[in-house]
Amino acid sequence: MVSSNRKMAMAGIAGTIVYAIADGFLYLGTDIASDNKISLWQVPEWRLMTSMWIGVIGSLLLLLGFISLARMFEKVFKKAGKFLILPAFLCIGGVLYMHFTLGVYAPLTYNSAVKAGVSAEQFSVLLKNAESYMNPLTGVLVVLGYSTEIVLIYGILSGKFGLKKRLLPIMFGGYFALVAVIVLIAKITGEYGLLGSTESLLEMTFFIPAFCYWKKEEQKCS
C-alpha cells in the first residue's frame, strides 16, 4: 500500500508535466499577456483537440496524485484529514473546468462562431457577458484549491509529516527558478505562450511532499 501511494504521488508529479505540455498546445504562438482574449483563441482546431486529449491523460495522473495526497492527510490528520483534502479535490475539478471549458471549449466555440459569420466584436460582447457569470466561480475554485498549499506548508513546518523543513525552500525555490528560466527563454525567443505552462507546473508542489512522505514511510517498513 505504501509503495502504491508513492507511485501515485509520482503519477501526480508526472500529471503536472503532462498538463504543462497540454497548455503548450493552447498558448504557444499567442500573446498570453494580452488583455484581448480573442487573441488567445485564434488557435488551430487540431491543436485544441490535441490539448484536450493530452489533458485527459494528465487528469488521470493528477487524480492518482490527489488520491495519494488524500491518504497522506488521512494518515497524518486522522478524521480531520477527510475534510482538509476536500479543497484539493475541488482543485482538480477546477483544473478540469479551466482547461476543458476555458482553455479548449471556449476557443472551439469562437472558431465555430467565426465560421458561422459571427464577428469578433460580437463574440467579444458575448464573452464579457459569460465571464461575468464564470469569474466568481473561477475565483472560488482557485482559492479553495490552493488552500491545500497552506495545509501542506503547515504539515511540513509543524513536523506532522515528518519531513525536513528545508523541503519547502527547495521545492518552491526550484519552481521559481524553473519559471525564471521559462521567462528568460520567452524573452529571448519572443514566445510568451511558454508562460501558459507555469501554473500547471506549480501544482507539482502538491505531490512532492506526498512523494517524500510515502518514500519515508516505505523506508520505515523495509
N, C-alpha and C positions, 0 to 999 in steps of 0.2 A: 504493500500500500504506500509506504514512504517513497519507494523508488518511482512508483507511478505518479505520485504527486509532484516529484521533482521533474519528471519528464513532461508533465502537463504544464508546469511553470516554464520549462524551456519552450514548449509549444506556444505559450503566450508571448514570450520574447520574440520568437520567430514570426508570430502573427503581426506584431507591430511593424516588422520589416516588410512583410508582405503587403500590409496596408500602405506603407510608405511608397512602395512600388505602384500600387493601385492609384494613389494620389498623383504620382508622376504622370500617368496617362491622362489624368484630368487637367493638370495645371501646366505641364511643360508647353512652352510656346505662348503662354498667356501672360498678361500683365497683372499678376496677382495682387499688386499693390494699388491697382486702380480702383476708384470708387464706382466706376461703371461696371455693374455686374454683368451686363450684356457681353462685355469683352471677355469675361471668363467662360462664357457659354458658347462661344464660337469655336467649338471643338468638333472634329470629325466624329461621326456616329460610331465608327469602328473602334475608336479609342475609348469612347464612353462604354461600349459593350464589353471591351476588354477589361476596363477598370472594374466593371460590375462583377465579372466572373472571378477576377483576381480577388476582389473584395469578399466574395463568398468563401473562398479558401481561407482568407485572413480572418473572417468572422468565426469560422470553426476553430481555428487555432487560438483566437482570443478567448473564446468560450471555455476551452480547456484550461487556459491560464487562469481565468476567473474562478473556475471550479477549484483549482489548486489553491488560489488565494482564499476562497471561502473555507476550505478545510483547515488552512492555517489559522484563520480568525477563530474558527470554532474550537480548535485545539488549544489556542492560547487564551482566548477571552471567554471560553465556555458558552453559556446560553446567550450572553451579550453579543457574541460573535455573529450569531444569525441576524441580528439587527444591524450590526456595524457593516456587514457585507452588502446590505441592500442598496446603498448608493452606488457600489461598484457594479452591481448587476444593472442598475439604471444607466450606468456609464456605457455598458456595451449596447444597451438599447439606444443610447444617444449616438454612439458611433455608427450603428446601422442606419439610424434616421438621417444623420448628417451626410453619410457617404452616399446612400442609395436615393434619398429624397432630394437633398440639396445638391449633392455632387453629381449624380448621374441622371436622375429623372428630370430635374429642372432643365439642364441643357438639352436633353432629348425633347422636352416639351417645347423649348424655344426653337429648336431646329424644325420641329413639326409645324409650329405656328408660322415660321417664315415661309415654309413650303406651301402653306395654305393661304398665303397672301397677307398675313398679319405683319404690320410694320414693326420695326424695332422700337419705335416710340410708343406704339400702342401696347406692346408687350411689356415695356418698362413700367407703364402705369399699372398693368395687371400685377407685375412683380412687387411693386411697392404696396399694393393692397394686400397681397398674400403675406408679405413679410410682417405687416402689422399684426397678423394673427400668429405667425410662426416664431417671431423673435422672443416673446416671453417664454414659450416652451423651450426654445434653444438655450436661453439663459439658465433656466431651471436645471436642465439636463447637465449643462457644463458645471454648475455649482455643486450639484449632488454628486456627479461623477467624480470630480477631482477632490471632493471632501475625503475620499479614500486616501489621498496623499497625507492628509492630516493624521489619520489613524496609523498609517504606516510609519510616519515620522515619529509619532508618539511611541509606538511599539518598539522602535529601534532605540530612541533616546532613553526610554524608561527601562530598557533591558528585558522587557517581556518576551521579545522574540529570541533573546539570547544571541543577538548579532552584535558585532562590534560597531561602535558609533561612527567610526571612520567610513563605514559603508555609505553614509549619506553624502559627504563631500565627494567621495569617489564617484558615486552614482550620478548625482546632479552635475558635478563638475565635468564628468565625461560627456553628459548630454549637452551642456552648454558649449563645450569645446567642439563637439560634433556640429552643432548649429553654427558656430563661428566659422568652421571650415566650409560648410554649405553656403553661408553668406558670402565668404571670400570667393568661392567658385562662381556664385551668381554674379558678383560684381565684375569678375574678370571676363566671364563669358557673356554677360548681359542676359542670362537665362534665369530670371527671377521666379519662374514657375517652380524651381527647385525648392523654394521656401514652403511650398504647399505640403511637403512631406514631413516638416519638422514637428507638427502637432502629433501625428501618429507615432513618431519615434519617442515622444515624451511619455506615452503610455507604457513604454518599456520599464519605467520606474515602478510600475505596479507589480511587475512579475520578477524583477531581480531580487527583491527581498524574499519573495516566496521561494525562489530557486535556492537562495543561500540558506534559508531556514530548513527546507526539506533535505538539502545536502548535509547540513549539520545533523539533522535527525537520523539520516541514513548512516552517517559515520558512527553515531552513538550505538546504533543497532548492530553494527558489524564487529 
